[in-house]
């Protein structure tokens, strides 16, 4: 009753083991008259199990429930709410054993044909089974705390099965809109009279006067409902026969030989897919299952034929040993030099609410690499550092990652010649005390800019010649002050001039 059609399998010989669920049944070769009905039922169950395995049925597994229990720290024993919607589940199982304290259960938009295995959920208050293949209201007597039941857009045609909900004394809301029984004449009157505890039906409040009117003439309404149920049952039997015939025809068509041309085969598949969706059919549990099988087979074929090519890994270091800059997470950063601490600092704008366990830092003598949730940020350092003396800190307010990397011993720091605007050249005259720590490189998402880098020192505090100030800058603070002439002014003291040399006083000297 309410089950989908299954493939019937020939009975097995006696004396063999049949595995049904978790229990093994052993045939003991009793007399044939006593096991005839049992063998038929066993054969149907075995055929149903074989059909489930051949269809790749989706089961409710412990891992599936645990992954949807993140709000409960992954614990399913004390779980009170779980959402298992849109999972193509075809059977309710295991929940009454794993989640005894469940109060809210979402199972909408699946392929469930029957309400079962929920009778032990004594604390269940809300059960959502909308958009499934349910044909009868049953097996809910044990849900003592049930207050709301949603069966919107199912295939409930046995309106008399609603009377089983009279044992659920706390039931207040019931939704049956979109079911075949909702189109029966006298549907609302029958439900209101059968469930005196109900306060709302299909979103409409049940008033006291409506309940009194529903109880009047209830016997006549029951006879009308029983006649309509019988007519619907005959129509459903005819739909099941048509579904079996169309299923066999579709299987033969899928086994038919196809053309050898690749282009013809592709167009044939497209034509079959178009014909499948344009073919008119009744909205029934069988049609929903058939559409699901069609999509599942098409997806499997597409996956096998067009497997995505694996991505080539990004090059971090060239074969020649040159380290490349990379910013996959698109994070803003700031690279600066602290001359007082003789170190290089990197400020990486990591996302504020990201867990620190998703960050990995790797400092090498010439570059630094930070992995942010699987994405790599790599930056070449302007000088060699000591990885064993580096420190990494995380800001508790902004979430930024701050790396302090001391320079290696004996590292020569040279000034970098850059072109700067004329307005910034006056900063050279500010003195060394006002330009101790200056940013050298700043960058953002997808950019890398080189800024100013001045190296100035007090000549009175130097114990050795500063090689970077051999040529003066106009201020005359270097060890070799003044400008050296390009050639001696007195030919008698230096090199001998050429015999063809003519000294023209109008030509300025070369300085």
Secondary structure, DSSP 8 states (H G I E B T S, - for coil): -------------TT-EEEETTEEEE-----HHHHHHHHHHHHHHHHHHHHHHHTT-B---HHHHHHT-GGGTT--TT--EEE--SS-B----SHHHH-TT--EEE--SS---S--S-TT-TT--EEE--SS---S--S-TT-TT--EEE--SS----GGGGGGGGG-TT--EEE-TTSGGGGSTTHHHHHHHH-TT--EETTEE--HHHHHHHHTTHHHHHHHHHHHHHHHHHHHHHHHHHHHHHHHHHHHHHHS---S-HHHHHHHHHHHHHHHHHS----SHHHHHHHHHHHHHHHHHHHHHS---------SB-TTS-B--EETT---EEEEEETTTTEEEEEE---TTS-GGGEEEEE-SSEEEEEETTEEEEEE-SS-B-GGG-EEEE-TTT--EEEEEEB-TT-----------GGGGGGGGG-GGG-SS-EEEEEETTEEEE--------GGG-SS--GGGSS--SS--SSS-S---SS-S-TTTS----TT----TTS----
